[in-house]
Amino acid sequence: MPVIGITGGIATGKSTFTRSLLRRLPAESFDADQAAHELLASDPDVRRAVEEAFGADIYNSEGRPNRARLRELVFSVELNRKRLEEILHPAIRARWSALAGQAVKSCRWLFVDLPLLYETGAEAHFDRVVVVACASATQRLRLQSERGLKPEMAAKIISAQLDLEIKISRADHLIWNDSTESSLEGHAEFLAAWLRQFYG
């Protein structure tokens, strides 16, 4: 069955859209952001590499990562971001690649929510790629109001990702999410119907 990549920019609504599709199609999903959080929190090899790259104080006495400090380090210096990506991306790719291999042989679809799909050159591994996008002003507003980030940090995170217009130009499907969640549900219904028809 098909393996569908879902990407876009931070705070464009990728995860919400993926959940909407899951309610409409016989599919499983993989969330790269969630996988990254799990690896940082519980994988001993990842913890060792992160401490070597950024210092032991990235983790507290209970072994929990200081996400705010790590975010500041990673998005203030490009080399730091690349170091973290080199630690996390191979493990994340191994996880979703294994699921994709299983999905091809099963009767269930797989949706892979992968923010850096194009940045990591992963598009060839997917049958279709969906880009969920919105205006940059909407991204900044969501990051500040929903995630509590300061404007400067929101801008740094957005600028660190591949430009949304480039992602849109390479997508098989574009979902424009500048409106309400009910509107996004409508987009999910439309795409689910198209996918069901296309894949029979």
Secondary structure, DSSP 8 states (H G I E B T S, - for coil): --EEEEEESTTSSHHHHHHHHHTTSSEEEEEHHHHHHHHHHH-HHHHHHHHHHH-GGGB-TTS-B-HHHHHHHHHH-HHHHHHHHHHHHHHHHHHHHHHHHHHHTSSSEEEEE-TTTTTTT-GGG-SEEEEEE--HHHHHHHHHHTS---HHHHHHHHHHS--HHHHHHH-SEEEE-SS-HHHHHHHHHHHHHHHHHHH-
